[in-house]
Amino acid sequence: MSSLPYILIVDDNATNILYLEIILRNIQANLIKALSGAEALELTKDVDLSLAILDVQMPHMNGYELAVRLNENRAENKVPIIFLTANFPENARILEGYRAGAVDYIIKPVNELILTSKIKVFLELYWQKRRVVENTEKLRESEAALQVAKKQLEQMNEYLIKAIEEERTTISLQVHDELGQAMTALKMDLSWVRHNLDKGEATMEKINRMMTMTNDVIRKVQHISSELHPGLLDDLGLKAAIEWYCKEFTDRTDIPCTLELEEGDELTPQVNLALFRIFQEAMTNIIRHANASTVTIQLRCYPDIE
């Protein structure tokens, strides 16, 4: 359906209809033409009229009667009516017309400038109403999009909280299982040494084992620290950090990694860290869910697209 407003013109004289068409030739609107009130009602059943231009004197159904019929089922969007009449009506007739929806009277013969000026006023009201409707719809769409974005943000926040808690749990288990056991054994050995300082060779052997265990604890601490934030990321960049992590990944899981890493523009530390965390999470998910036999990591750099 056309987005232009609809104007109804009704006159029982076809020549007058043609004359009105000529007058309205430059008006941006859809014209609905009728030679009688009954025809006008039939043509406008499902049409949202912006204006009706009605001849007052018509047989069977005059302009006042037609105006009442046009508006009797339009509770809110009443059709404004311009009556065309050969003679200026009496006061009683004028009041009858206003009660029927009249907004103005124009005496025949119709002056083109007067009629088009009045019509343009009503068409501007139509376009203002249309803009309000469109802006309201856009506001509804914006509100809906905002609700979707809010929901996504809430889901992302829940995911981040869950990921942080899982990471904390993993670190806690590593510290408890690996460092806790090692430090407990080291404490026991220190206690033995304290009570057996006079046992020469046995004491030296125990001290050597303690040194080995201490070195092992240091390596585990370094490993956990690197898992949390690899120093290579700050020192040598994202590519080096990915290469290091993949070597560690293969050592732990026996899953070989194929690397296809491009050298790109230098990124900010924040971007490097974000990309590394995404990569790290993806590798963790591979261990948990993928049942993979090999892993291929690709790092592609694309120029900015305006």
N, C-alpha and C positions, 0 to 999 in steps of 0.2 A: 504494500500500500504506500502511496506517495506520502512524503513527509510534509508536503505543502498543505496549508490550511484549505478548508472547504467553505465556499460561499454559495449560498442558494439564492437564485433569482427567480421570481415567480411573477408572471404577467399573462393575462389571457390573450394578449395581442402579440403575435409572433414578431411583428415589426419592432415593437418596444423591446422584446428580448434581444433581437439582433443589435439594436442601438446600445443596449447595456453591455453587450459583449464587446462592441467596438470601444466603448468608454473604458472597459476594464482590460483592454488588450495588454497593457504593460504591468498589470497587477500580478504578482507572483502568487497565484492561488489556483485551486481546482474549482471550476465553475460547474454547478449543478443547475440545469435549466428545466423549468416546468411551466406548462400553460394553464395549470389549474391547481387548486389546493390539494385535491385527492392525489394527483400525480406527484406533487411535491412530497407529500407524506410517504408515498410508496418509495420514492427515490432516496429518501433520507432516513430510512428505518434504522440502519446500523452505522450511520455516519455521525462523527463528532463535528458539528457545524461550528465555524468560528463567527459566522455572520449570515443573516438572511435579509434580502432586499425584496420587499413584498409590495405589490400593487394593492391599494386599499379596495378599490371597486372591482370585484370579480364576481361572476355568477356562481350560484350553488354554494360557494364558500368564500366569503370575503377575506381580506387580509387580516382583520382582527381575529376572526374565527380560526384562520390558519395559524396565526401566531400562538393562540391558546393551545391548539392541538400540538404544535411543534414542541411546546415547553411543558405539556402536562405530565410527561413521563421523564422529565429531566430535572431531578431533584436538586442537583448541585450545579451542573454546567448548563445554565440557562443560555439559550441562543439569543444574542442581542439582535434586535430588529430595527431596520430602517424602512419606514413606510414611504411609499411614493403615492402622491395624490394630486389630482388635477386642481383641487381647490383646498385652501387651508381649512382644516376641519374645525367644527365648533368645539367649545371647551369640553363638553360631555364626551365627544368623540376622542378628543386628545387624551382625556383621562382613561377612557376605555383602552386606547392604544398602549398607554404606559403600563396599565395593569396587565396587558397581554405580553409585555416584554419590550415595548418600543424604547429605543434610545434616541431616536430622532425622526423628524418628518422632513421630506424634501418635496417641494412643489414641482410638478411637471410644467413645462419641459425641463428635463434634468440638466443642471449645470455640471459639466464634466469635472471642473476643478473642485467644486464643492463636494461632489460625491466621492471622488478619488481621495480627497484629503481626509474625509471622515472614515473611509474604508481603511486607509493606512493606519489610522489610530488603532482600530480594532485588530489589524494584523500585527501591529507591534506588540499589543497585549498577548496575542497568540504566541509570538516568538519568545516573549518574556516567560510565559507560562511553560513553554517547551524547554527553555534553558533551565528553569527551576527543576522540572521533572528530570532532565538529563543530569543535572548536578546532584540531585538527590540520589539517583541511581548510581552515579559514580561514587558518592559517599558511602552508599550501602556496599558496593563492591570493595571499596577501600577498607571499610570496617571488617568485611568478611576476610579479606586478605590479611588484615592485621591480626584477626583471631587465629588464622592458620599459622601465621608467623609466630604468634605467641605460643601456640601449641607446640610447634616445632622447637622453639627455644626451650620450652619446658622439658620436652623429650630429650633435647641435647644436654640440658643441665642435669637431668636424671642420669643420662648415659655417662657424663663426665664424673658425676659423684660416684657412680658405680665403678667406673674405671679406676678412679683414684683409690677407692676402698680396696679393690682387687689388687692394685699395685702395692698398697700398704700391707695387705695380707701376705702377698708374695714375699716382700722384703722381710716381714716379721718371721715368716717360716724359714727363710734363708738364714737370717741372723740366729734364730733359735736352733735350727738343725745343724748348720755348718759351723758357725762361729761358737755357739754355746757349747757344743760337744767338744770342739777343739780346745776352748779355753778351760773347760772342766778338766780335761785330761792334762793340760799344761799345769793347772793348779795342783793336781794330784802328784805330778812328777816333781814340781817344786817342793812340795811337802816331803817327798821321799828323799830328795837331795839334802834338804835341811837336816834330816835325821840320819843320813848316811854319808856325811862328808869324809869319813875316814876309810871308805871302801874303794879308794883309788880308781882302778880300771872300770868297775861297775858304775861308779859315779860318773866318770867321763862318758861312758856309753849312754847313760841316761841323759846327760847334758846334750850330747849330740842329737839324740832323738827329739829333745825339747827344741833344739835349734831348727831341726827339720820341720817340726810341728809349727813353730813360730813363723817360719817362712811360708808354710802352707796357709796359715791364718792371714798373713799379709796379702798373699795372692787372692784369697777369697774376699778380703776387704776391698782390694783393688777392683776385683770383678764386680762386686755389688755396686761399688761407687761408679764404675764405668756403665753399668746397666742403668743407673739412675741418670747420669749425665756424662757421656763420654767426653773426655778432654780433647780428643781428636776433632770433635765438632767445632770447638772454639779455635783450635790451633790450625787445623788443616782444611776444615770445611766439610760440607755434607757428603761429598763423594768419598773421602777418606773414611768418614765415620761409618758409612754404609758398608764399605769394603771390610772394615774391622769387624763390624757386627755380623756380617755374613760368615766370616772365618770362625768367629765364636759360635755362631749358630750351627755350622757344619760340624765343629768339634763336639758340640753337645748332643746333636741329634743324628749325626751321620747322614744328613740330607744335603747333597751337593747343591751349591748355588751358582747359577750362571749370571754374570753381571754385564749389563750393557748400559754404561753410565757415561753420559755426555758431559763435557766441560761447558758450563754456561757462564753467564754474567754472575759476578759475585753478589750473593744475597745477604740480606741483613741477618744478624744472629737470631732474631725472633722468627724470621721465615725459615731459616735453617732448622731451628729447634722444632717448629711446628711440623715441617716435612719429615724430620727424623722420627717424631713421635707417631705420625701416621704410619710410616714404614715399620716402626717397631711394633705397633699394634697389629698391623697386617701379618707380620712374621709370627707373632704370638698366636693369632687366630689360625695360621697354617698348622702350627703344632697341635692346637686343640681340636680343630675340626676338619682339616683338609685331607688327612691321610696321604700326604704327598710323598712322591719318591724323588722329585727334583723341584727346585724353585728357580724361576727366572725373574730377575729384578731389572727393570728398565727405567732409566732416568732421562727424560727428554726435555730439552729447553726450547721454548718457542718465543719468537719476538712478540713484543706488545702489539695487540690488535686494537686499533682505535675504534 
